[in-house]
Amino acid sequence: MKKLSIFVVLLLVVAMLAACAAPAADAPPAVDAPAANDPPAVDAPPTDDDNGVSDVAPGRLGSLEFWTMLTGADGINMDSIVLEFNATNPDFTVNHRPMPAEDLYINFPLAVMSGVGVPDIALNHIERMPVFAENNLITDLSPWLAQHGIVRENYITRAWDMASFSGGHWGIPLDIHSFVMYVNMDLYEIHGNGELDDGIVTWDEIIAAAPGLVEADLIPFPITWARAIFLSMYGQLNGSLSTDGENPDFDNADAIRVFEHWQMLHDNGWTHMEGDAPWELFLGGHAMFVPEGIWMYNHTVQAGLNVRMVNFPVWDVNVKGNWTSSHQFVVPVADRDEDTMAGIFAFIDFVGNNSIEWARAGQVPSHVAIMDHAEFLNMPQAFLAEYDTELAMYDFKHYGHAVEALDAVFFEVLWGRMTPEAALEQAIREARDRIEMAG
């Protein structure tokens, strides 16, 4: 109980800070960007006015509340899936309540611990789930899976297995979503020099291409979501956030190497300038390469760009490494009857078996039903589905504390205001303080 009390205090502090601070400069656009507004109160979960989605009529047995962090272009696709499910006349209809990720990760624990306004289903990122399970915020789904036809064989193995820990199974994967590199193929036809011939772009190739791209008034490598860029590069070097699973210790030579590489790119004039919006520069045709998440694909479609997705750049052609996570359906802890649990699993199973709409958002659905779908196989992100054993999900249970501490220093290093050593020292200290506060 003491741990939960401290956890509540920490969440309240984070909520206050989120309300007072502007969004971080390196937050991922649209999908997971922190909000500068106050999160919804615990006893007033998101309403029609918050997200523009009207409540649907209850089914024969009622309706289910479904919280997600899908506030970007992909949220529209999830709305379509929910609408399609509700049209099947289910026992329980579903209300989709999207909110910014940082709001969700504050409101979700507070709702469960207060017992007020608890959603029936929520999406969590896999790396957040160990702490949520440890604090009794999400339900062990093991007793219900088989009887509702939810089995390991129907999902990408790695995404499923990451949700099995501490003697239970805590989530059902919606997708795997990776941070890759987009290539403007119209610009590549003019300025490319065979970098895509083998489907793998190396840092040496980017460095070789950079002077010519600058001469053409293009930015060789804009830095978008710094967190995912760092973790992709660091992961390729076998870096970890914690070697013992308990204490952050990412202040090492591999992390310094990543930061020094960033500084080299910036000092040569090969990244965007401070104050620029790197993703928007790519959408405007000012960069041939840009690192970004597959969930941003709809933006390139809307911009009319001819793009290709490839793996994130590598140090070594034999070591691929894209930061990859997984959205997982979880069931928040609350008293529910068997009919409600059946309704929850009916919705989750429907989404898995009808996930082509989720793929149209640029995502890689984790249900095997998608793997032979002709439309999916022709999508630019389809190549990622075959990397079942290579997913770089960061499963350190204090992942959130570690990466949020790192978020504060990424651009300080890039712009030369902090040395890599000083930045890592600060991030380690802050991560440890966060973990201690959380109990």
Summary of the structure (lengths in Angstrom):
residues: 439
radius of gyration: 21.5
end to end distance: 10.5
largest distance: 65.5
contacts: 1483
relative contact order: 0.17
helix: 45%
strand: 14%
